[in-house]
Amino acid sequence: MVGTGCSGTNAYRYGTMREWVLSLTVVLADGTVIKTRQRPRKSSAGYDLTKLFIGSEGTLGLITEATLKLTVTPASQNVAVASFPSIQNAAECVTHVVEAGIPVAGVEILDDVQMKCINASGSTSREWKESPTIFFRFAGTPGAVKEQVGMVQKIASKTASKSFEFARGDEEMAELWSARKAALWSVMAMRRNPDDHVWTTDVAVPMSRLPDIIDATKADMAKSGLLAGICGHVGDGNFHAIILFSDKEKEIAEGVVHRMVKRAVEMEGTVTGEHGVGLVKRDYLAHELGESTVDAMRRLKMAFDPLRLLNCDKVVRTEQPAPGEVKEW
Amino acid sequence: MVGTGCSGTNAYRYGTMREWVLSLTVVLADGTVIKTRQRPRKSSAGYDLTKLFIGSEGTLGLITEATLKLTVTPASQNVAVASFPSIQNAAECVTHVVEAGIPVAGVEILDDVQMKCINASGSTSREWKESPTIFFRFAGTPGAVKEQVGMVQKIASKTASKSFEFARGDEEMAELWSARKAALWSVMAMRRNPDDHVWTTDVAVPMSRLPDIIDATKADMAKSGLLAGICGHVGDGNFHAIILFSDKEKEIAEGVVHRMVKRAVEMEGTVTGEHGVGLVKRDYLAHELGESTVDAMRRLKMAFDPLRLLNCDKVVRTEQPAPGEVKEW
């Protein structure tokens, strides 16, 4: 068919890394070196090995080289920060931005706890409102960026924003974005003693369910007594929890994460949006996808690594678990 | 890691269909039914089975259901059409559009032969310039679309465009896009007798090589004496040839396609951008990707379909070819 694949140029949406990978060089378990693809932007020649190896966590082969797509720096960029009385208000704002067809390059949320940590840790050079806050990134042609900032400002004020600021120049842009950048470090700075641990974990749900799962997870965290911030990629329905805990609180933290994962699966989401399953989330896969789908993944593992040499038993188990080894769902 | 996946909202770039698929239901060769994924926009839970089945041409399983991403209709859209003295001028225009960071939603090229066929077949309601022509699609917020049309118009005039038209309203938009839509049918309408065949085939190369490969392929087609139009997705370095031939001219057409494929591989491209390899391009895969990569694909096939029940020997051979069966490279 001619005409299925009308192609555009640069679209300013910072997606996941995998969308930017054209080709990989991979060393397979038997030592064979393969290149998954040449470097055109589009190919339908054979199976998509590139995507298969991305996110396989070293269990199918060892990636030694990656060819990435290039893009130009946007002609114009900006950042805006809006704070809201609640997560629901903040999410409602983003929903209206999407419905209005405004192609925002990035839209991130930090919760009140996260904003408090940023202030308390002094990670940035200013004081922030300690309520749910949305960070918008705009990129495109100069008039487009200006127009989009204006449109988003109007929508934010209609959805009860308590404040809305946008940058007037590169320096202000960096300043406004600095809180978003400081999220992880600011929670780490809250450790009461050097033995405290930080657990960063993530899940993703359909965008419409994001405020519900964040609210439920926040309530659970508050009840647990742990200090935990939330930082979300709203446009993807994906959020991270950054949880502080001591050795003694390990089981409490595990409970919080377990319930967060369960909630995500029940809302038709995934046990991890970006982090991968590794060992800790491996046994959740069957709950998310079903036993048959995990079996299909196991076939892939065994096809590429029949001797089970590479990161064995990560992502999928290749042997039956011992009795009692799998956590109750 | 927190913060790798900053997420935007709608980016108006009509990509390939695969970018819009969230999840698939697939019947495997042994009758097992699997669902590859739940429906969040982002997941890193396990291997990417979704992308594996997309484009596998029915050789790994039977797709029975697909869950797609939704997007809103852009607030504003437009179409512009620019004609150029040569393919090189047209490509230069697109290069400058990309370099200027203008996020065009679609950019398509039709060559002079293609434009002649559209006029001769009366497929549209107007007369077109019979020279290489670029069709731009714009989508976004109203001011952004207006700004982008203006920027592209300036660039086109600096790269020797012979004409530049943009739509003033939905009707004109449909009219300007009508030639792009009529590409395939207008060449088919040129058949001299009902037994003539139409061969549609495609390759893709890195964007910078697109004008070179189109020029070389056009010269080869002219020499062959066959009527053949070219229609390209410039933003992806991907183009289609639409070749008319009679039973007697079959070998000539095969030669044209063979050399077009070879040229693409030599320019670090792919033997097919959208159509897939099926049987005809299957033996080209090793030239594009190397024997080891094809072996890795064969492992996938045998892992999912050990009895070779599904579209056997398409995409990859599962048995040694008979002597003389593989075309000379």
Boltz contact constraints between the chains, C-beta under 6 A:
constraints:
  - contact:
      token1: [A, 2]
      token2: [B, 183]
      max_distance: 6.0
  - contact:
      token1: [A, 2]
      token2: [B, 184]
      max_distance: 6.0
  - contact:
      token1: [A, 2]
      token2: [B, 200]
      max_distance: 6.0
  - contact:
      token1: [A, 2]
      token2: [B, 231]
      max_distance: 6.0
  - contact:
      token1: [A, 2]
      token2: [B, 240]
      max_distance: 6.0
  - contact:
      token1: [A, 5]
      token2: [B, 16]
      max_distance: 6.0
  - contact:
      token1: [A, 5]
      token2: [B, 233]
      max_distance: 6.0
  - contact:
      token1: [A, 5]
      token2: [B, 274]
      max_distance: 6.0
  - contact:
      token1: [A, 6]
      token2: [B, 14]
      max_distance: 6.0
  - contact:
      token1: [A, 6]
      token2: [B, 106]
      max_distance: 6.0
  - contact:
      token1: [A, 7]
      token2: [B, 233]
      max_distance: 6.0
  - contact:
      token1: [A, 7]
      token2: [B, 235]
      max_distance: 6.0
  - contact:
      token1: [A, 7]
      token2: [B, 236]
      max_distance: 6.0
  - contact:
      token1: [A, 8]
      token2: [B, 13]
      max_distance: 6.0
  - contact:
      token1: [A, 8]
      token2: [B, 104]
      max_distance: 6.0
  - contact:
      token1: [A, 8]
      token2: [B, 105]
      max_distance: 6.0
  - contact:
      token1: [A, 8]
      token2: [B, 106]
      max_distance: 6.0
  - contact:
      token1: [A, 8]
      token2: [B, 235]
      max_distance: 6.0
  - contact:
      token1: [A, 9]
      token2: [B, 98]
      max_distance: 6.0
  - contact:
      token1: [A, 9]
      token2: [B, 104]
      max_distance: 6.0
  - contact:
      token1: [A, 9]
      token2: [B, 235]
      max_distance: 6.0
  - contact:
      token1: [A, 10]
      token2: [B, 103]
      max_distance: 6.0
  - contact:
      token1: [A, 11]
      token2: [B, 11]
      max_distance: 6.0
  - contact:
      token1: [A, 11]
      token2: [B, 13]
      max_distance: 6.0
  - contact:
      token1: [A, 11]
      token2: [B, 103]
      max_distance: 6.0
  - contact:
      token1: [A, 12]
      token2: [B, 103]
      max_distance: 6.0
  - contact:
      token1: [A, 13]
      token2: [B, 8]
      max_distance: 6.0
  - contact:
      token1: [A, 13]
      token2: [B, 11]
      max_distance: 6.0
  - contact:
      token1: [A, 14]
      token2: [B, 6]
      max_distance: 6.0
  - contact:
      token1: [A, 16]
      token2: [B, 5]
      max_distance: 6.0
  - contact:
      token1: [A, 32]
      token2: [B, 292]
      max_distance: 6.0
  - contact:
      token1: [A, 34]
      token2: [B, 292]
      max_distance: 6.0
  - contact:
      token1: [A, 34]
      token2: [B, 293]
      max_distance: 6.0
  - contact:
      token1: [A, 34]
      token2: [B, 296]
      max_distance: 6.0
  - contact:
      token1: [A, 38]
      token2: [B, 268]
      max_distance: 6.0
  - contact:
      token1: [A, 38]
      token2: [B, 270]
      max_distance: 6.0
  - contact:
      token1: [A, 39]
      token2: [B, 206]
      max_distance: 6.0
  - contact:
      token1: [A, 39]
      token2: [B, 268]
      max_distance: 6.0
  - contact:
      token1: [A, 40]
      token2: [B, 204]
      max_distance: 6.0
  - contact:
      token1: [A, 40]
      token2: [B, 205]
      max_distance: 6.0
  - contact:
      token1: [A, 40]
      token2: [B, 206]
      max_distance: 6.0
  - contact:
      token1: [A, 40]
      token2: [B, 237]
      max_distance: 6.0
  - contact:
      token1: [A, 40]
      token2: [B, 269]
      max_distance: 6.0
  - contact:
      token1: [A, 40]
      token2: [B, 270]
      max_distance: 6.0
  - contact:
      token1: [A, 41]
      token2: [B, 236]
      max_distance: 6.0
  - contact:
      token1: [A, 41]
      token2: [B, 237]
      max_distance: 6.0
  - contact:
      token1: [A, 42]
      token2: [B, 204]
      max_distance: 6.0
  - contact:
      token1: [A, 42]
      token2: [B, 236]
      max_distance: 6.0
  - contact:
      token1: [A, 42]
      token2: [B, 238]
      max_distance: 6.0
  - contact:
      token1: [A, 42]
      token2: [B, 273]
      max_distance: 6.0
  - contact:
      token1: [A, 43]
      token2: [B, 270]
      max_distance: 6.0
  - contact:
      token1: [A, 44]
      token2: [B, 55]
      max_distance: 6.0
  - contact:
      token1: [A, 44]
      token2: [B, 272]
      max_distance: 6.0
  - contact:
      token1: [A, 44]
      token2: [B, 274]
      max_distance: 6.0
  - contact:
      token1: [A, 44]
      token2: [B, 276]
      max_distance: 6.0
  - contact:
      token1: [A, 45]
      token2: [B, 270]
      max_distance: 6.0
  - contact:
      token1: [A, 45]
      token2: [B, 271]
      max_distance: 6.0
  - contact:
      token1: [A, 45]
      token2: [B, 272]
      max_distance: 6.0
  - contact:
      token1: [A, 45]
      token2: [B, 277]
      max_distance: 6.0
  - contact:
      token1: [A, 45]
      token2: [B, 288]
      max_distance: 6.0
  - contact:
      token1: [A, 46]
      token2: [B, 285]
      max_distance: 6.0
  - contact:
      token1: [A, 46]
      token2: [B, 297]
      max_distance: 6.0
  - contact:
      token1: [A, 46]
      token2: [B, 315]
      max_distance: 6.0
  - contact:
      token1: [A, 47]
      token2: [B, 56]
      max_distance: 6.0
  - contact:
      token1: [A, 47]
      token2: [B, 297]
      max_distance: 6.0
  - contact:
      token1: [A, 47]
      token2: [B, 300]
      max_distance: 6.0
  - contact:
      token1: [A, 48]
      token2: [B, 51]
      max_distance: 6.0
  - contact:
      token1: [A, 51]
      token2: [B, 48]
      max_distance: 6.0
  - contact:
      token1: [A, 51]
      token2: [B, 51]
      max_distance: 6.0
  - contact:
      token1: [A, 52]
      token2: [B, 52]
      max_distance: 6.0
  - contact:
      token1: [A, 55]
      token2: [B, 44]
      max_distance: 6.0
  - contact:
      token1: [A, 56]
      token2: [B, 47]
      max_distance: 6.0
  - contact:
      token1: [A, 72]
      token2: [B, 99]
      max_distance: 6.0
  - contact:
      token1: [A, 72]
      token2: [B, 101]
      max_distance: 6.0
  - contact:
      token1: [A, 74]
      token2: [B, 101]
      max_distance: 6.0
  - contact:
      token1: [A, 75]
      token2: [B, 101]
      max_distance: 6.0
  - contact:
      token1: [A, 98]
      token2: [B, 9]
      max_distance: 6.0
  - contact:
      token1: [A, 99]
      token2: [B, 72]
      max_distance: 6.0
  - contact:
      token1: [A, 101]
      token2: [B, 72]
      max_distance: 6.0
  - contact:
      token1: [A, 101]
      token2: [B, 74]
      max_distance: 6.0
  - contact:
      token1: [A, 101]
      token2: [B, 75]
      max_distance: 6.0
  - contact:
      token1: [A, 103]
      token2: [B, 10]
      max_distance: 6.0
  - contact:
      token1: [A, 103]
      token2: [B, 11]
      max_distance: 6.0
  - contact:
      token1: [A, 103]
      token2: [B, 12]
      max_distance: 6.0
  - contact:
      token1: [A, 103]
      token2: [B, 140]
      max_distance: 6.0
  - contact:
      token1: [A, 104]
      token2: [B, 8]
      max_distance: 6.0
  - contact:
      token1: [A, 104]
      token2: [B, 9]
      max_distance: 6.0
  - contact:
      token1: [A, 105]
      token2: [B, 8]
      max_distance: 6.0
  - contact:
      token1: [A, 106]
      token2: [B, 6]
      max_distance: 6.0
  - contact:
      token1: [A, 106]
      token2: [B, 8]
      max_distance: 6.0
  - contact:
      token1: [A, 140]
      token2: [B, 103]
      max_distance: 6.0
  - contact:
      token1: [A, 141]
      token2: [B, 147]
      max_distance: 6.0
  - contact:
      token1: [A, 143]
      token2: [B, 143]
      max_distance: 6.0
  - contact:
      token1: [A, 143]
      token2: [B, 147]
      max_distance: 6.0
  - contact:
      token1: [A, 144]
      token2: [B, 144]
      max_distance: 6.0
  - contact:
      token1: [A, 144]
      token2: [B, 147]
      max_distance: 6.0
  - contact:
      token1: [A, 147]
      token2: [B, 141]
      max_distance: 6.0
  - contact:
      token1: [A, 147]
      token2: [B, 143]
      max_distance: 6.0
  - contact:
      token1: [A, 147]
      token2: [B, 144]
      max_distance: 6.0
  - contact:
      token1: [A, 183]
      token2: [B, 2]
      max_distance: 6.0
  - contact:
      token1: [A, 184]
      token2: [B, 2]
      max_distance: 6.0
  - contact:
      token1: [A, 200]
      token2: [B, 2]
      max_distance: 6.0
  - contact:
      token1: [A, 204]
      token2: [B, 40]
      max_distance: 6.0
  - contact:
      token1: [A, 204]
      token2: [B, 42]
      max_distance: 6.0
  - contact:
      token1: [A, 205]
      token2: [B, 40]
      max_distance: 6.0
  - contact:
      token1: [A, 206]
      token2: [B, 39]
      max_distance: 6.0
  - contact:
      token1: [A, 206]
      token2: [B, 40]
      max_distance: 6.0
  - contact:
      token1: [A, 231]
      token2: [B, 2]
      max_distance: 6.0
  - contact:
      token1: [A, 233]
      token2: [B, 5]
      max_distance: 6.0
  - contact:
      token1: [A, 233]
      token2: [B, 7]
      max_distance: 6.0
  - contact:
      token1: [A, 235]
      token2: [B, 7]
      max_distance: 6.0
  - contact:
      token1: [A, 235]
      token2: [B, 8]
      max_distance: 6.0
  - contact:
      token1: [A, 235]
      token2: [B, 9]
      max_distance: 6.0
  - contact:
      token1: [A, 236]
      token2: [B, 7]
      max_distance: 6.0
  - contact:
      token1: [A, 236]
      token2: [B, 41]
      max_distance: 6.0
  - contact:
      token1: [A, 236]
      token2: [B, 42]
      max_distance: 6.0
  - contact:
      token1: [A, 237]
      token2: [B, 40]
      max_distance: 6.0
  - contact:
      token1: [A, 237]
      token2: [B, 41]
      max_distance: 6.0
  - contact:
      token1: [A, 238]
      token2: [B, 42]
      max_distance: 6.0
  - contact:
      token1: [A, 240]
      token2: [B, 2]
      max_distance: 6.0
  - contact:
      token1: [A, 268]
      token2: [B, 38]
      max_distance: 6.0
  - contact:
      token1: [A, 268]
      token2: [B, 39]
      max_distance: 6.0
  - contact:
      token1: [A, 269]
      token2: [B, 40]
      max_distance: 6.0
  - contact:
      token1: [A, 270]
      token2: [B, 38]
      max_distance: 6.0
  - contact:
      token1: [A, 270]
      token2: [B, 40]
      max_distance: 6.0
  - contact:
      token1: [A, 270]
      token2: [B, 43]
      max_distance: 6.0
  - contact:
      token1: [A, 270]
      token2: [B, 45]
      max_distance: 6.0
  - contact:
      token1: [A, 271]
      token2: [B, 45]
      max_distance: 6.0
  - contact:
      token1: [A, 272]
      token2: [B, 44]
      max_distance: 6.0
  - contact:
      token1: [A, 272]
      token2: [B, 45]
      max_distance: 6.0
  - contact:
      token1: [A, 273]
      token2: [B, 42]
      max_distance: 6.0
  - contact:
      token1: [A, 274]
      token2: [B, 5]
      max_distance: 6.0
  - contact:
      token1: [A, 274]
      token2: [B, 44]
      max_distance: 6.0
  - contact:
      token1: [A, 276]
      token2: [B, 44]
      max_distance: 6.0
  - contact:
      token1: [A, 277]
      token2: [B, 45]
      max_distance: 6.0
  - contact:
      token1: [A, 285]
      token2: [B, 46]
      max_distance: 6.0
  - contact:
      token1: [A, 288]
      token2: [B, 45]
      max_distance: 6.0
  - contact:
      token1: [A, 292]
      token2: [B, 32]
      max_distance: 6.0
  - contact:
      token1: [A, 292]
      token2: [B, 34]
      max_distance: 6.0
  - contact:
      token1: [A, 293]
      token2: [B, 34]
      max_distance: 6.0
  - contact:
      token1: [A, 296]
      token2: [B, 34]
      max_distance: 6.0
  - contact:
      token1: [A, 297]
      token2: [B, 46]
      max_distance: 6.0
  - contact:
      token1: [A, 297]
      token2: [B, 47]
      max_distance: 6.0
  - contact:
      token1: [A, 299]
      token2: [B, 303]
      max_distance: 6.0
  - contact:
      token1: [A, 300]
      token2: [B, 47]
      max_distance: 6.0
  - contact:
      token1: [A, 303]
      token2: [B, 299]
      max_distance: 6.0
  - contact:
      token1: [A, 303]
      token2: [B, 303]
      max_distance: 6.0
  - contact:
      token1: [A, 315]
      token2: [B, 46]
      max_distance: 6.0
